[in-house]
Amino acid sequence: MSWYESPILQPVYVKAMEVLGPIIGRTGAQLLLSLIESILIIALIFINVLIIVWLERKILGRMMNRRGPVYAGPPLLWGLFQAIADFLKLMTKEFFIPRRADRLTYIIGPALVVFAGLAIGLMVPFGEGFVGLKNEASLIYIIALASLEPMGVMLCGLSANNKFSLMGGMRAAAQMISYELPAVLVLISAALLAGSVDILEIAESQSQIWYVAILPLGALLYLITVLAELERTPFDIPEAESELVAGFMTEYGGMFYGMLMAAHYISVFVTSALFVAVFLGGYGLPFGLNAALEMLPPALASLTTLLIFHVKVYIVVFLLIWIRAAYFRFRIDQLLELGWKRLFPLSLLNLVWAIAALGVLS
Amino acid sequence: MKVIKKLAGPLVVPLSYFFQRPITVQYPDERLVVPKGYRGHPLFTLENCIACRACERACPVNTIQIDMEIKPDGRRIMYGYYLDLGRCLFCGFCADACPTGAIVMGPKLELMEWKREELVYDIRKFQKLKKELRWKPEKPVKRSACAHPENCIGCMFCVETCPVNAISVTTVGDERVLRIDPTVCSGCGMCVKNCPTFALTMTEYAETEYSEYER
């Protein structure tokens, strides 16, 4: 509903209400429009997923002196449509459930993972007025949904009746649980500085200085925990190819596999967006430069904030891909040791640091 | 400090690669240049061939087959030259054995065909390939045969094996005279190979004169 507060969509909303109101009633029109809005949000996320998949393959290729995907796509953006081609291929594959698998959980697992990613995306402020759902407790909602994702992964691992899946699922669960705590503590330190658990307010309170400057340790810790929660390279233990075939995805094929891959990239986008919102000032500029944006016409300013946000997100995504190209994989015991013995105390230190900074700033 | 250095180290290499050009070549669209002196497949030309069958004998897998006839007057007439690339090892022995440079190792990389039979190259196919590669065979100026007459025992092996009948022996009284005609000799080296007493050797073509040796 909140996207219609943005200067671009508001006239459309008013016009649509005028036309649809008398026909299906005010509530019906609102429901229809909010449905369209959620489709818009999902479309935005999926376009970004498409670009991130392309960027990942392309940048990873270039970092290994390869080219990455080349043929599918328009000139100058070679290989951009490779993800669409892969998606279509996965769509047309056979719908297949292993005989000994638990049918219900086998189907629910991927759906839950995708749902968790998309539902977090609903709360992320993409630009001025481009917030799917405004809520005073949106950070808590995001933390809750982020811990829903390991549930889906675990269901995938348990239901497939395959030892690799099971081990992958259990590893994912162990990893996500042990990294949930530092991540939440770091997010709470940022919320403490902003004096709110509303992600929008946290983003807007950074109009003078970004929290990455006040909480550098926190930003670093959050980046590490993000890598662990996304199961990306230094911590890609749940799907360690050389040990566990494909981890919890071993028994999945066709569109289920596509959903799990899409969920992974949705999570990459959404958590990068969260990192931007919490530590890099959301869709705004630092040092009070947002005042310059207000001189633009409102529709253009809104689009500019959308652009700024995406530029920041892609910088974080580039960082994630760079780390994937550079680093090795941790062993499961090293990972848990790092999580509990290093990151957890450091995140507590970061919390103390945030309280001290709050005292100095106020 | 040490930890930071250790962690940042792996990040540098991929970033430096990121700003370099990729080293992969998009094969069907762009191709690597074949280096000079590349030894690929055998490439045959009729221009220099003297039908000595040295390549046929040298081939370890018998992939070369030459249809030819020796006329009573010593002329060698070739009817067909067949080389099955499906059996070829690309060892290059034929090119080494060829005295006139009529067969060399070519630079073409794509030799696939739809059928096995199409891999058998005959003279016409070799001519097409030669035109395609713009290959100009060198004139054979390198080698010719001459003799150490003190070793010769007059066994007549060289006379019998010479493919171009350049060697002849005449009996003058008690002595036998060996004659090698350099205008006829193509320098295939068959006589040198067959001589049991090492009476014959190879020299530069330019140095040889009409030679006559007495025994």
Interface residues (C-beta under 8 A of the other chain):
Chain A: I59 G61 R62 M63 M64 N65 R66 R67 V70 W322 I323 A325 A326 Y327 F328
Chain B: P10 L11 V13 P14 L15 Y17 F18 Q20 P22 I23 T24 Q26
